[in-house]
Amino acid sequence: MMPKRVENIIQLFIYVFSFFLLTEWMRPVSELTDTGNMKVFILFIILSLAVHFFSLHWFARFVVLIG
């Protein structure tokens, strides 16, 4: 069994690599759909991953991601 700190570091790496993978998938979408502002999508991806990583309460997740 690994210490909690090591598990958190591994989980952080998974989230960072997930972010890079999602942004790579979003690049062709911007060209296909002529989306001019990819920053909004990237910001939403960052917020979604951060909210999940820090394990916020379900209501706080709802407010941050919807509101």
C-alpha positions in Angstrom: 0.0 0.0 0.0 1.4 3.4 -1.0 1.4 6.4 1.3 -1.3 9.0 0.7 1.1 11.6 -0.6 2.4 9.3 -3.3 -1.2 8.4 -4.4 -2.0 12.2 -4.6 1.1 12.8 -6.8 0.2 9.9 -9.1 -3.4 11.2 -9.3 -2.1 14.7 -10.1 0.0 13.3 -13.0 -3.1 11.5 -14.3 -5.1 14.7 -14.3 -2.3 16.7 -16.0 -2.0 14.1 -18.7 -5.7 14.0 -19.1 -5.7 17.7 -19.6 -3.1 17.5 -22.4 -5.0 14.6 -24.0 -8.3 16.6 -23.9 -6.7 19.7 -25.4 -5.2 17.6 -28.2 -8.7 16.3 -29.0 -10.1 19.9 -29.0 -7.7 21.2 -31.6 -9.3 19.6 -34.6 -12.7 20.6 -33.3 -11.8 24.3 -33.5 -10.7 23.8 -37.1 -13.8 21.8 -38.1 -16.4 24.0 -36.4 -14.6 27.3 -36.9 -14.7 27.9 -33.1 -12.9 31.2 -32.6 -12.4 31.0 -28.8 -10.9 27.8 -27.5 -9.9 29.5 -24.3 -13.4 29.0 -22.9 -13.3 25.3 -23.5 -9.8 24.9 -22.1 -10.9 26.9 -19.0 -13.8 24.6 -18.5 -11.6 21.6 -18.8 -9.2 23.0 -16.2 -12.1 23.9 -13.8 -13.7 20.5 -14.2 -10.5 18.6 -13.5 -9.5 20.9 -10.6 -13.0 20.6 -9.0 -12.8 16.8 -9.2 -9.2 16.6 -8.0 -9.9 18.6 -4.9 -13.1 16.6 -4.2 -15.4 19.4 -3.6 -18.9 18.8 -2.2 -21.4 17.9 -5.0 -23.2 21.2 -4.5 -20.0 23.2 -4.8 -19.2 21.3 -8.0 -22.6 22.1 -9.4 -22.2 25.8 -8.6 -18.7 26.1 -10.1 -19.3 24.1 -13.3 -22.9 25.3 -14.1 -22.9 28.8 -12.5 
